[in-house]
Amino acid sequence: MNIRLFKPSLGKEELENIKESFDRSWIGLGPNVNKFEEEWAKFVGAATATGLNSATAALHLALKVFNFPKGKKVLVPSLTFSSTASAILYNDLIPVFVDSNPETLGMDLDDMKQKYDKDVVAVIPVHYAGHPVPMDELMPWAREKGLKVIEDCAHTSGSKYKGTPLGLWGDIGCYSFEEKKLMTTGDGGMMVTNQPELFKDVKAMRWVGIDKDNWKTAQSYTDVNKDAMHWFYELNVLGYKYNMNDLSAAIGLAQLKKLPEFNRRRGEIIQRYMDGLKGLDGIKPLLPYEPEKYVYQMFGIRAENRDDLMIYLKSKGVATGCHYTPLHMQPLFKSFNGSCSFIEKEADKFITLPLHADLTNEEVEYVIDKITDYKN
Ligand SMILES: Cc1ncc(COP(=O)(O)O)c(C=O)c1O
């Protein structure tokens, strides 16, 4: 057995779309990116979406559009991937690390409120593993304080919380299509909003400061606009090389069609894990999974002797992971003086187990059996 922790589910549909790009001989920023943006906006129910090369880039630009004064503070969970907090540093802002809710492991809203001070300008809730942060409580509080809210949706794609899609509760939602995510474009990301004025410079910011559709220019170059100055562009904002390209978008367009089925299958696997591991002494699900309601990118457990169990599972051919070492304990972020007493102790128990749409029932049973054998 060699069971992978995550795995993209790729097929001939992705290859067919890539072939179309090859036939068109256009693989950079182009028509596929536009189409994928339109379809993603429709899928989420957002007014507008912009495709990027990663969620890291999306988070960077999401904060950037607000042009916060240097040195202001942003509330962010400690239990997240580096990018959520790195985006704050990229913007010359200060991360304020917030503890996790003991049950859901999402941002603890009491700790968040306690850590607020007058220098805080924004909050970045992360829907950890896909489980929603209670946005119905967070948003009224954030609005009362005048804070901007950026949702890190790297672990969710297509879930609604209390009737509103995750990613549209706050001002901007950021998604990841990196290869371990719910769907993939190899690497890629998307940012969405229902306030299009926020995105007025985003297309330029993601493509070196130029807000121009090169594909359209190329199409009309020799016929439609004979007298147009096709070479003209203006630089008004500082841009980055953060655009998605047409090859990634080709994969994304095929993956998006399959996403509902991927999500359904993930839910089924999570239910199997929960049934199979129920009642095992010293093993608890990572969080209160509700696979019939929400989409999850990770399935994990909390185990007392975590390291030993992980090494045992490795010896049986089962890949596992730890998500994450709390960021405030990482050397890079230590100087920000965060104290998150719950997650500091608890994160040592987390084990992420294999979860991807191609995982077979036999493989899930094998993982459950090996954990059971270990406990007996
Ligand atoms: C919570 C979270 N935020 C952001 C990111 C960054 O995503 P990307 O790899 O697309 O930049 C990740 C990626 O693993 C993530 O898990």
The ligand as an ORCA input file, in Angstrom:
! r2SCAN-3c Opt
* xyz 0 1
  C      -5.257     28.376      4.548
  C      -4.418     28.636      3.327
  N      -4.303     29.897      2.870
  C      -3.576     30.181      1.781
  C      -2.916     29.205      1.092
  C      -2.077     29.593     -0.079
  O      -2.535     29.013     -1.256
  P      -1.641     28.980     -2.561
  O      -0.763     27.786     -2.457
  O      -2.643     28.867     -3.676
  O      -0.878     30.242     -2.621
  C      -3.007     27.880      1.513
  C      -2.289     26.826      0.762
  O      -2.011     25.762      1.193
  C      -3.776     27.578      2.667
  O      -3.863     26.333      3.131
*
